[in-house]
Amino acid sequence: MLDQAQMDFGSTLERMLGGADTPHAIRAWARGEHAPGRAVWGRLADAGVTGLAVPEAYEGVGPLPVELSVAYIAAGRHAVPGPLAETAATAVLLTALAEGGTARTVQVAEEWLPRIADGRALVTLAAADGGPYALDADAADAVFAVAGEELWLAPGHGPVQPSFDPARRLARPLPGGQLLARGPAVSAAAARAADWAAFATAALSLGTGLALLERTAAYARQRTQFGRPIGSFQAVKHRLADALIALEFARPLLYGAAVALASGPACGTLASGPGDDAHRPGHRGDPLACGPVGDTHPSGSGDDAHTPGPAGSPPTAAGPAGDAHAYGPTSSPHASGPMPGAHVYGPRGGADASGATGDALASGPAGSPPTAAGPAGGTHAYGPTSGAHGYGPAGDVRAAVAAAKVAAGEAAYTAARAALHLHGALGYTDEYDLSLWIRKARALRSAWGSPAVCRARVLAP
């Protein structure tokens, strides 16, 4: 439960963003014009949002994951453009490396964290769990890139790639640049940062879904058919109710993940010992690489474009191939979370290439469900007492974040499908603001952890 101060914080951000004309900022951002979006970013910084993941020692106010979730829900409701999740993840990464690190990593933290906290620096991150792309590298003041056990400050970025959400601009960091840190601690810190990125993305997804539901419910009360508002029809009520239930069941999972992060080492010191080098990044196309690359479009394997591994190795059942999100009559026992099976409507593991938000995930062998094997099967320990999938003995933090991510992402996707269905062709129209939220819901669903990867983490022993 949020306390009064946290609820007031959310209400303040809602009022502030409500007057910021974010649709104009989103469309300008999609064209590569960043001034309106940077103005919105400045408002968030003035409200303290950019300092929520930065410790007080570096002029921030955090780390405060609960407050961050409140702020990012508001940002999602208004579809604020920019690398919000990546900024929080970068703050966590630099903080983790500075804790018990070298003089060099402390210097890097002292240089960048205060600038992140007060909004002077808009930064982005490309990490092993996030794929080869950095979100909004063309707008960022700094692009941090993790390559194996090395952290680099990239000298620039390559061409901007098209995305399913035009406001999510993706580019590969250029190789080389300034080497900031090297060693096993980089991998461990990057894995921790990826959990925060997934958590922040879940909050953005929840806010996006809430906005879609509110707009669609309002439209259903206004549009008439056969002399009656369409919202009075039982079939329409059921679609909206399904979306509402999914969103409301995702909310406590998100706040639960926030509490788990607040009590985990992401808010304390980075554990050291044999477990620190247990994060062994796989090949470049590791199925865990579900960050900004997860919404590349139309390149790769669709808008969930996980880069294939060596020699174009196919995705495994733990990655996109195991995503049991087909849309037909048969539900899957692997659609875990608050609504088991509620988002699987067809033969298990089939590729959903249909619908306006066409999920182009490739189907796995015989629709194989996600398993605990592979990258999610135990390569992300954080210290000698860590479990295979998180910070504690049972991997509670990582599992809690994964549960929140899959629930919020699927809930927003459900709201997007309902919005598109009930608005009809109007929902496709670029000039209609609703399309901005529909596209974002689909992209966020795969960013920093696809549904299959998150379910594998939740179900892992």
C-alpha positions as MATLAB code, in Angstrom:
seq = 'MLDQAQMDFGSTLERMLGGADTPHAIRAWARGEHAPGRAVWGRLADAGVTGLAVPEAYEGVGPLPVELSVAYIAAGRHAVPGPLAETAATAVLLTALAEGGTARTVQVAEEWLPRIADGRALVTLAAADGGPYALDADAADAVFAVAGEELWLAPGHGPVQPSFDPARRLARPLPGGQLLARGPAVSAAAARAADWAAFATAALSLGTGLALLERTAAYARQRTQFGRPIGSFQAVKHRLADALIALEFARPLLYGAAVALASGPACGTLASGPGDDAHRPGHRGDPLACGPVGDTHPSGSGDDAHTPGPAGSPPTAAGPAGDAHAYGPTSSPHASGPMPGAHVYGPRGGADASGATGDALASGPAGSPPTAAGPAGGTHAYGPTSGAHGYGPAGDVRAAVAAAKVAAGEAAYTAARAALHLHGALGYTDEYDLSLWIRKARALRSAWGSPAVCRARVLAP';
ca = [
       0.000    0.000    0.000;
       1.235    3.486   -0.837;
       1.361    6.030    1.957;
      -0.147    9.494    1.633;
       3.127   11.160    0.653;
       3.667    8.667   -2.166;
       0.110    9.120   -3.438;
       0.517   12.903   -3.325;
       3.760   12.567   -5.274;
       1.963   10.612   -7.973;
      -0.893   13.106   -8.114;
       1.552   15.992   -8.471;
       3.299   14.294  -11.376;
      -0.050   13.531  -13.027;
      -1.049   17.193  -12.917;
       2.341   18.326  -14.134;
       2.507   15.896  -17.056;
      -1.136   16.513  -17.904;
      -0.200   20.049  -18.876;
       3.005   19.154  -20.706;
       1.427   18.293  -24.102;
       3.315   15.006  -24.293;
       1.708   13.925  -27.629;
       3.464   16.857  -29.297;
       6.729   15.918  -27.578;
       6.342   12.270  -28.649;
       5.793   13.118  -32.318;
       8.728   15.530  -32.313;
      10.922   12.914  -30.618;
      10.005   10.387  -33.294;
      11.267   12.846  -35.916;
      14.546   13.288  -34.062;
      13.550   16.686  -32.649;
      14.357   16.426  -28.961;
      13.723   19.906  -27.560;
      10.057   19.337  -26.538;
      10.931   15.976  -24.986;
      13.913   17.437  -23.143;
      11.588   20.105  -21.760;
       9.344   17.383  -20.315;
      12.458   15.649  -19.008;
      13.438   18.885  -17.272;
      10.075   19.000  -15.514;
      10.600   15.466  -14.248;
      14.075   16.399  -13.023;
      12.698   19.440  -11.183;
      10.213   17.126   -9.457;
      13.066   14.853   -8.336;
      12.223   11.901  -10.584;
      15.689   11.600  -12.113;
      17.245   11.347   -8.652;
      15.112    8.455   -7.396;
      17.658    5.790   -8.387;
      20.701    7.858   -7.354;
      21.975    7.556   -3.750;
      22.077   10.598   -1.506;
      25.868   10.359   -1.469;
      25.786   11.392   -5.126;
      23.193   14.183   -4.718;
      20.196   11.962   -5.401;
      17.326   11.017   -3.108;
      17.400    7.226   -3.527;
      17.475    4.537   -4.232;
      13.710    4.604   -3.750;
      12.120    1.908   -5.931;
       8.594    2.433   -4.581;
       8.648    6.141   -5.407;
      10.276    5.337   -8.747;
       7.398    3.016   -9.603;
       4.895    5.763   -8.752;
       6.758    8.239  -10.955;
       7.149    5.847  -13.862;
       3.491    4.850  -13.799;
       2.697    8.538  -14.255;
       5.299    8.792  -17.033;
       3.750    5.759  -18.733;
       0.251    7.205  -18.489;
       1.480   10.228  -20.415;
       3.848    8.265  -22.699;
       6.839   10.454  -21.821;
       9.550    9.879  -24.453;
      13.170    9.167  -23.595;
      15.328    6.496  -21.941;
      13.621    6.551  -18.544;
      14.285    2.911  -17.641;
      17.825    3.095  -18.996;
      18.600    6.193  -16.934;
      17.576    4.441  -13.726;
      19.529    1.327  -14.724;
      22.652    3.370  -15.459;
      22.436    4.998  -12.039;
      22.213    1.577  -10.392;
      25.097    0.262  -12.506;
      27.450    3.116  -11.669;
      26.493    3.014   -7.997;
      27.148   -0.734   -7.796;
      30.572   -0.379   -9.386;
      31.509    2.443   -7.024;
      30.610    0.406   -3.927;
      33.814   -1.235   -2.847;
      35.313   -0.558   -6.256;
      38.424    1.160   -7.464;
      39.282    4.827   -7.369;
      38.443    4.910  -11.057;
      34.872    3.603  -10.643;
      34.296    6.004   -7.746;
      35.500    8.842   -9.953;
      33.114    7.807  -12.740;
      30.205    7.690  -10.270;
      31.101   11.098   -8.876;
      31.277   12.516  -12.381;
      27.987   11.175  -13.753;
      25.575   10.400  -10.911;
      25.047   14.002   -9.723;
      24.399   15.035  -13.333;
      21.880   12.205  -13.745;
      20.209   13.097  -10.446;
      19.537   16.735  -11.296;
      18.625   16.066  -14.923;
      21.654   17.726  -16.508;
      22.623   14.446  -18.176;
      20.248   12.281  -20.174;
      21.991    8.907  -20.450;
      21.221    5.525  -21.940;
      22.568    2.008  -21.602;
      23.293   -0.991  -23.781;
      23.888   -4.086  -21.672;
      24.000   -7.858  -22.045;
      20.435   -8.275  -20.768;
      19.304   -5.419  -22.979;
      20.645   -6.471  -26.360;
      22.997   -4.633  -28.709;
      20.915   -1.478  -29.052;
      20.814    1.617  -26.875;
      17.492    3.426  -26.621;
      17.523    7.061  -27.731;
      21.296    7.160  -28.146;
      20.837   10.051  -30.571;
      19.281   12.158  -27.811;
      21.536   11.053  -24.951;
      24.413   13.006  -23.478;
      26.227    9.739  -22.813;
      25.885    6.163  -24.046;
      27.166    3.523  -21.620;
      27.825    0.089  -23.082;
      28.538   -3.169  -21.284;
      30.525   -5.706  -23.304;
      31.205   -8.866  -21.320;
      33.141   -7.747  -18.264;
      33.874   -4.269  -19.558;
      31.992   -0.985  -19.226;
      32.607    1.586  -21.938;
      31.565    5.159  -22.525;
      30.781    4.868  -26.229;
      32.192    7.500  -28.615;
      28.902    7.705  -30.481;
      26.264    5.553  -32.104;
      25.390    4.014  -35.423;
      22.335    4.671  -37.599;
      18.982    4.940  -35.851;
      16.912    1.817  -36.498;
      13.138    1.767  -37.058;
      11.086    0.590  -34.108;
       7.520   -0.579  -33.690;
       7.120    2.494  -31.501;
       8.521    5.390  -33.551;
       9.275    7.306  -30.344;
      11.659    4.535  -29.235;
      14.723    5.273  -31.359;
      17.318    2.495  -31.317;
      20.977    2.602  -32.303;
      24.057    0.486  -31.702;
      26.826    2.146  -29.678;
      30.019    2.554  -31.660;
      32.891    0.329  -30.518;
      35.763    1.754  -28.549;
      35.544    4.927  -26.573;
      36.567    5.277  -22.958;
      36.999    2.138  -20.846;
      35.438    2.851  -17.448;
      35.675   -0.500  -15.649;
      36.712   -4.094  -16.222;
      36.248   -7.344  -14.319;
      33.605   -9.675  -12.887;
      32.053   -6.830  -10.898;
      30.925   -5.234  -14.172;
      28.869   -8.280  -15.114;
      27.300   -8.498  -11.664;
      26.490   -4.773  -11.606;
      25.041   -4.947  -15.127;
      22.752   -7.809  -14.122;
      21.525   -5.805  -11.154;
      20.963   -2.787  -13.397;
      19.004   -4.956  -15.840;
      16.611   -5.920  -13.039;
      15.997   -2.251  -12.310;
      15.481   -1.592  -16.011;
      12.918   -4.412  -16.175;
      11.211   -3.054  -13.064;
      11.084    0.470  -14.470;
       9.733   -0.852  -17.771;
       7.007   -2.700  -15.876;
       5.949    0.565  -14.231;
       5.898    2.332  -17.605;
       3.809   -0.530  -19.018;
       1.288   -0.310  -16.201;
       0.887    3.429  -16.717;
       0.519    2.949  -20.471;
      -2.164    0.311  -19.955;
      -4.085    2.487  -17.513;
      -4.111    5.357  -19.999;
      -5.339    3.060  -22.772;
      -8.133    1.711  -20.598;
      -9.273    5.171  -19.506;
      -9.314    6.507  -23.056;
     -11.145    3.456  -24.365;
     -13.749    3.506  -21.608;
     -14.415    7.182  -22.315;
     -14.755    6.462  -26.036;
     -17.149    3.564  -25.339;
     -19.419    5.938  -23.419;
     -19.484    8.417  -26.320;
     -19.695    6.260  -29.424;
     -23.204    5.066  -30.232;
     -24.438    2.140  -32.284;
     -28.056    1.084  -32.775;
     -28.996    4.172  -30.800;
     -27.055    3.141  -27.684;
     -23.519    3.822  -26.378;
     -21.349    0.825  -27.247;
     -20.207    0.751  -23.628;
     -23.644   -0.582  -22.696;
     -23.090   -3.773  -24.712;
     -22.075   -6.768  -22.654;
     -19.282   -7.844  -25.025;
     -17.678   -4.410  -24.766;
     -18.003   -4.425  -20.988;
     -16.236   -7.802  -20.861;
     -13.310   -6.553  -22.962;
     -12.854   -3.542  -20.715;
     -13.295   -5.603  -17.558;
     -10.624   -8.070  -18.693;
      -8.195   -5.206  -19.215;
      -9.057   -3.640  -15.867;
      -8.593   -6.915  -13.973;
      -5.225   -7.531  -15.641;
      -3.996   -4.048  -14.768;
      -5.229   -4.171  -11.183;
      -3.629   -7.569  -10.604;
      -0.343   -6.284  -12.034;
      -0.244   -3.285   -9.704;
       0.432   -5.182   -6.420;
       3.059   -7.302   -8.192;
       4.816   -4.102   -9.249;
       4.735   -2.672   -5.739;
       5.836   -6.046   -4.371;
       8.849   -5.962   -6.681;
       9.581   -2.434   -5.464;
       9.598   -3.621   -1.854;
      11.845   -6.542   -2.817;
      14.281   -4.191   -4.545;
      14.213   -1.850   -1.562;
      15.260   -4.675    0.744;
      17.772   -6.234   -1.670;
      21.402   -5.409   -2.317;
      20.442   -2.970   -5.072;
      19.799   -0.599   -2.173;
      22.810   -1.733   -0.207;
      26.241   -3.051   -1.068;
      27.186   -5.342   -3.893;
      27.971   -8.790   -2.544;
      31.425  -10.049   -3.417;
      32.823  -13.525   -3.646;
      32.556  -16.536   -5.907;
      29.060  -15.624   -6.993;
      30.146  -12.312   -8.471;
      31.505  -13.926  -11.579;
      28.533  -16.211  -11.984;
      26.989  -13.854  -14.522;
      28.371  -15.273  -17.722;
      26.874  -13.432  -20.684;
      26.064  -15.755  -23.520;
      26.468  -15.036  -27.192;
      25.355  -11.711  -28.565;
      21.907  -13.048  -29.277;
      21.360  -14.584  -25.859;
      17.585  -14.952  -25.250;
      18.028  -12.890  -22.104;
      18.951   -9.965  -24.326;
      15.461   -8.510  -24.301;
      16.131   -4.842  -23.749;
      15.545   -2.079  -26.251;
      16.348   -4.562  -29.019;
      13.067   -6.205  -28.085;
      11.109   -3.678  -30.089;
      13.212   -3.356  -33.224;
      11.029   -3.385  -36.304;
      11.014   -4.610  -39.004;
      14.532   -6.013  -38.835;
      15.541   -9.173  -36.953;
      12.820  -11.596  -36.067;
      10.127   -8.946  -36.035;
       9.317   -6.426  -33.375;
      10.749   -8.788  -30.787;
      14.025   -8.863  -32.679;
      16.357  -10.855  -30.499;
      19.631  -11.030  -32.366;
      20.486  -14.606  -33.353;
      23.524  -16.202  -31.785;
      26.660  -17.509  -33.432;
      26.132  -18.701  -36.988;
      22.520  -17.596  -36.738;
      21.615  -20.149  -34.108;
      17.812  -20.332  -33.618;
      16.112  -19.062  -30.494;
      15.646  -21.568  -27.711;
      12.495  -22.476  -25.856;
      13.505  -20.106  -23.074;
      13.587  -17.153  -25.457;
      11.266  -15.813  -28.121;
      10.642  -19.311  -29.486;
       9.020  -20.334  -26.246;
       6.674  -17.397  -25.977;
       3.333  -19.106  -25.625;
       1.290  -16.176  -26.840;
      -0.746  -17.398  -29.761;
      -4.349  -16.311  -30.070;
      -6.914  -19.080  -30.518;
      -8.968  -21.452  -28.403;
      -6.373  -23.282  -26.308;
      -4.792  -21.748  -23.234;
      -1.339  -22.631  -22.004;
      -0.459  -23.849  -18.523;
       2.629  -21.669  -18.717;
       0.828  -18.348  -18.759;
       1.679  -17.905  -15.115;
       1.176  -14.805  -13.007;
      -1.963  -13.220  -11.642;
      -4.113  -14.460  -14.527;
      -2.838  -17.954  -15.494;
      -3.658  -18.658  -19.091;
      -5.544  -15.419  -19.554;
      -3.269  -14.176  -22.325;
      -2.816  -17.332  -24.353;
      -5.577  -17.846  -26.873;
      -4.265  -20.375  -29.331;
      -2.137  -23.454  -29.888;
       0.708  -23.230  -27.440;
       3.830  -21.514  -28.672;
       2.445  -20.452  -32.034;
       3.659  -17.191  -33.468;
       1.169  -14.378  -33.160;
       1.665  -12.483  -36.362;
      -1.940  -11.331  -36.464;
      -3.647   -8.201  -35.295;
      -2.590   -4.603  -35.496;
       0.086   -5.035  -32.880;
       1.351   -8.193  -34.622;
       3.743  -10.024  -32.328;
       6.275  -11.413  -34.749;
       7.884  -13.811  -32.314;
       9.019  -16.954  -34.030;
       7.374  -20.138  -32.818;
       9.571  -22.690  -31.066;
       9.854  -26.395  -31.713;
       6.352  -27.781  -31.420;
       5.437  -24.719  -29.426;
       7.747  -25.676  -26.592;
       7.029  -23.673  -23.420;
       9.675  -21.686  -21.588;
      11.812  -23.714  -19.225;
      14.255  -22.958  -16.473;
      17.111  -24.127  -18.658;
      19.405  -21.885  -20.621;
      20.411  -18.350  -19.703;
      17.633  -18.103  -17.124;
      18.752  -21.329  -15.557;
      21.258  -20.050  -13.083;
      23.843  -17.666  -14.486;
      22.875  -14.544  -12.578;
      24.021  -14.982   -9.010;
      25.229  -11.893   -7.206;
      27.382  -13.233   -4.391;
      28.258  -16.248   -2.281;
      24.798  -16.484   -0.732;
      22.883  -15.706   -3.858;
      20.464  -18.061   -5.506;
      20.639  -18.881   -9.177;
      18.146  -16.257  -10.234;
      18.445  -13.269   -7.954;
      19.867  -11.607   -4.915;
      18.645  -13.902   -2.141;
      18.925  -17.631   -1.526;
      15.772  -18.301   -3.541;
      16.200  -15.549   -6.084;
      13.245  -13.668   -4.636;
      14.140  -10.251   -6.051;
      14.720  -11.342   -9.619;
      11.588  -13.497   -9.591;
       9.527  -10.639   -8.128;
      10.734   -8.247  -10.819;
      10.064  -10.820  -13.549;
       6.534  -11.422  -12.250;
       5.826   -7.688  -12.251;
       7.309   -7.284  -15.719;
       5.290  -10.053  -17.356;
       2.052   -9.109  -15.580;
       2.295   -5.390  -16.358;
       3.455   -5.954  -19.918;
       0.677   -8.410  -20.696;
      -1.920   -6.225  -18.983;
      -0.910   -3.213  -21.076;
      -0.935   -5.374  -24.194;
      -4.462   -6.571  -23.317;
      -5.557   -2.950  -22.882;
      -3.966   -2.046  -26.228;
      -5.777   -4.846  -28.047;
      -9.079   -3.843  -26.449;
      -8.475   -0.198  -27.370;
      -7.723   -1.085  -30.970;
     -10.689   -3.433  -31.213;
     -13.197   -0.951  -29.804;
     -11.868    2.081  -31.659;
     -11.712    0.211  -34.945;
      -9.737    1.747  -37.801;
      -9.482    4.979  -35.813;
      -6.937    3.278  -33.563;
      -4.580    2.801  -36.504;
      -4.525    6.469  -37.393;
      -1.179    8.122  -36.688;
      -2.869   11.488  -36.212;
      -5.025   10.055  -33.421;
      -3.179   10.197  -30.094;
      -4.333    6.732  -29.051;
      -1.932    5.158  -31.554;
       1.014    6.536  -29.572;
       0.003    4.514  -26.524;
      -0.935    1.382  -28.487;
       2.489    1.229  -30.124;
       4.270    1.881  -26.859;
       2.417   -0.907  -25.047;
       3.575   -3.435  -27.627;
       7.190   -2.275  -27.519;
       7.392   -2.184  -23.715;
       6.010   -5.729  -23.544;
       9.317   -7.058  -24.884;
      11.789   -4.443  -23.647;
      14.116   -5.639  -20.876;
      12.534   -9.092  -20.635;
      10.101  -10.784  -23.006;
       7.093  -12.611  -21.522;
       8.795  -15.969  -22.117;
      12.009  -14.955  -20.376;
      10.136  -13.452  -17.416;
       7.967  -16.571  -17.026;
      11.079  -18.738  -17.069;
      12.509  -16.680  -14.236;
       9.302  -16.895  -12.212;
       8.914  -20.639  -12.736;
      12.577  -21.505  -12.191;
      13.201  -23.646   -9.057;
];
